[in-house]
Amino acid sequence: RIDTSTLVLFFDSEDRPGGAGGHDIWYAVSTDSGATWSTPLNVTSVNTTEKEHQPHLYHDGSDWWLYFSAYHTDHRLAIFRALQGTVGDWNSWGTPEIIIGAGNAAGVGEPTLTDDGDLYFVVIYENPDGTPYDRYDGDPWCALRK
């Protein structure tokens, strides 16, 4: 909820027409408390031909940030964020910066922030010898804001 009547919804999709490729992040806006919604638009300022997904919008008290999961240069999922460039323009985001990389894990993702700025996310571990039913394990983690 942006104000008393404006809502913005960010979501990801891998198959909406007009996407950049892979999973893309999209948004839609309602100016009547959710009674009607705009046609979803592709967030072209952060989407690439790779996979951007699991968006989370966060307001730090003065600025809007878009947190999301995407592949890093090590080809594993990482958490990124981008600062809103033009206030009120939900497709105006600065250059994404990495927040948390995978390290020794298979990947990290699903960023969620609390009002206090604490970041909750999932760390994904891979057991290459596992069966299709137990090859991956995900554990929740928390990074407290300093």
N, C-alpha and C positions, 0 to 999 in steps of 0.2 A: 504494500500500500504506500503510494507516494504522497498522497494527501487525502482529504475526506472523500473524494470521489474517484481518484485516479489509481488504477492498479496496473502493474506491469508484470508480465509472466515471461520468464526465460525457460526454455526447454531445449532438448536436443533431439535430433532425428537423423537417421541415416538414409532416408529414402524420399524426402520431400523434394519435389521438382524445384530447380533453381538453386540447389545447394552447391557448395564449392567442391564437395567430394568427401568420402568417408562419412563420419558423423559430423554434423554441423550444429551450431547453436543458433536458435531462432528466438524471436520475441514477439509478443502481441500486447496491445495496450487497450485498456478499458477506461473511459472517462465518465462512466455512469455506475460505478461500484460493481462492475461485473455483469450488468444486464446485457451488454453487447461488447464485442471485442473487435479490434482491427484485424485485418488479414495478417497472419504471421509474416514477419520479414526476417531475412537472413542477416546475421550479424557479420557482415562482410569485413568489418575492421579487425576481427580476430580469426575468422575461419580461414583455413587453408585446404589444400587437397588431402591433408592428413585427417586425423580424427580429433575433433574438439567436442567435448561433451561434459555432462554433469555440471551445468552452470549454477552459480550461486551469487546473487546480487547482495552486496553489503554496503551499508552507509556508515562511515566512521565518525559521523557527527558534522562533517563538513563536505566530504567528497563521496561519490559513488565508486565502488570497485566491482569488477566482474571477476569472480574466481571460477576456475574451470579446470578440468583434466584434459591433458593432451600429451602426445608423444614428445619426449625430449630428444636431444641429439644422440642419446644412448639407446634410442629406440624402445624405451620403456615409459610407461605412463608416469607423469609428474603433475604437480599442481602448479598452475600459473595464476597470475592476476594481472588485470589491466585497469588503469585509471580512466574514468570517463573524461573525454576531451571537452565536449560541449555540453553544458548543463541541459538536461532534458532531452538530449539526443541519444537514444538507446542503441544507436549504431556508431557512436563516436567514442572509440576506446583507444588509448595509447598503446605503445608497444608492450606486448605481454612480457612479464618478468617471472622467472621461475621462483616459486616459494619453497617447495619441497620436492626433491628428486627421489628416485627409487632407492638409491644406495645399493644395498645387497639384495633387495627384494625384487620381485617381478614387476612391481609398479605400485603407485599410490594414486588415490583418487577420491571421488565423492566429497569434495570440500564443503563444509558447512561452518558458518561462523555464528557465534553467539553475539548478543548485544554488546558484551564486553570485549569482543574481538578475539576470543579464544577460537582456535581453528580445530575442528574435529574432522578426521579423515580416516580412510581405510588403507591399510598396508596389505598388499597381496603377495603371498608367498607361493612359489611353485615347487612341487615335488615332481621332477621329470619322470620318476619311476612309478608315480601314482596311476591309478586307473582313471578313466574319464570322469568318474564320480568323486574322486578324492585327489585330483592333480593340483588343485589350487585351494588355498586357505586364505581367508581375509580376517584381519584383526583390526578392531577400532583403536585409534590413537587420538591423542589430544596434544596440541601445542598451545600452551598458555601465552597470552599476550604479555609482553614485558611491561 
